[in-house]
Amino acid sequence: MYYYLIDPKSYDGKNFEFEQSRLLSLLNEYQVAGEAARVTPIRGVKDLVATAVSHGVKTLVVVGGDETFSRALSVFHGKPITVGFIPLNSKSEIAKILGMPQTLDACVAAIAKRLVNSFDIVRVSDAFFISSLSFESPEKECHLFIDESFKIHAKVLGGKIINAQEAAGRSANIFSDPGDGRLEVILAGKLSWFSAWRYRRKFTAKQFEALPGRSVLHAKSLRILAPEGMPLYMGEYLIARTPASISVMDEKLRIVVGKNRVF
Amino acid sequence: MRIFKNSKQSNLSHMTAVKHSPEIDSSVAAETIVGHSVKLEGDLVAEGDIKVDGIVSGKVKTTKSLFVGPTAKIEADVEAGSVTVAGVIRGNVKAADLMVILQTGNVTGDIVCSAIAIEEGAYFVGKCTMNEKKGNGKTSVPLPDEDE
């Protein structure tokens, strides 16, 4: 049984009602129709996912953005549910990682094809994500405690904690396997004026792994202790603030992927 | 018969082309890099290559290779498959294979390795113990007594 959670706030186009009716007719056409619920101010993402879980849904498809998916993940993680994702905006990093196409028709076809992979789920404080986190701290020293094994003190420009990453933002020699149970921790060191100018575009795009003098570490869990109050972003969505504990969970997520996935 | 041979060869060449197509090999353990602005305290244990350009104190361990950059300073015991030093190590080093100290390298501590190479200008203070080479004890050079 399919359950579609539709978040209109994530839509970046012009006519959402038309897009929704097109989606529902495509679901019928590909014979993957099921119950569809729309996120409203009264019934939010978590309420709808909890309802779906209580109804014994086997396949939950999130139709929205990365923020919608992260909020839904905090409820359905650990449950025996297969998850799908249909992006409603072009900026979705999760869609690019999973190989979900940009067109609605191709997305529904990918859901119907039901190619399923296992994914690591990462917990940061009370939130969850499957892609990557980034932070910037140009003037302050960062303190990290990695795998309860060693501490890092570094004055860095910023950093990234990667479970999975889209192909465009990935450096050739850093491959993030989203099923290996580990995170890649990238710390961007201070640059000279010339390097800062030369790599300004990569820094603006948060491609810290492509900057010279970067650090690359691997961890199953880490704690960011300082600076306090530093925001952690999943894309453009503020997910948590430091101090924060980040760890890979034991349970895996079964998720429908497209043929253009990056792993 | 020639037709069958040609078709078989073309099939084999196609298979060879597919086999050599570039793919990301995720089975190779990833590299760990400690950048120049990073200070690390504790036990750094990795599965793949380690490259250090910052300051490390504690312990460094890997089964693959360790490269200590010119700006690096390690105050720790080191254990690796092979070690290349262009920076500073204050501690004991255990290399299963090759230990190389480059011209800018500075090692203070005991070394245990199978093979060692020290460039002119390198600094080393300590004891070096070489692992015994495995062999059958016979050498190819004839002894003087045998010639007579």
Interface residues (C-beta under 8 A of the other chain):
Chain A: S149 F150 K151 I152 H153 A154 K155 V156 N173 I174 F175 D177 D180 E184 L187 G189 K190 G213 R214 S215 V216 L217 H218 F263
Chain B: I24 S26 A30 E31 T32 I33 V34 G35 H36 S37 V38 K39 L40 E41 G42 D43 L44 V45 A46 E47 D53 G54 G58
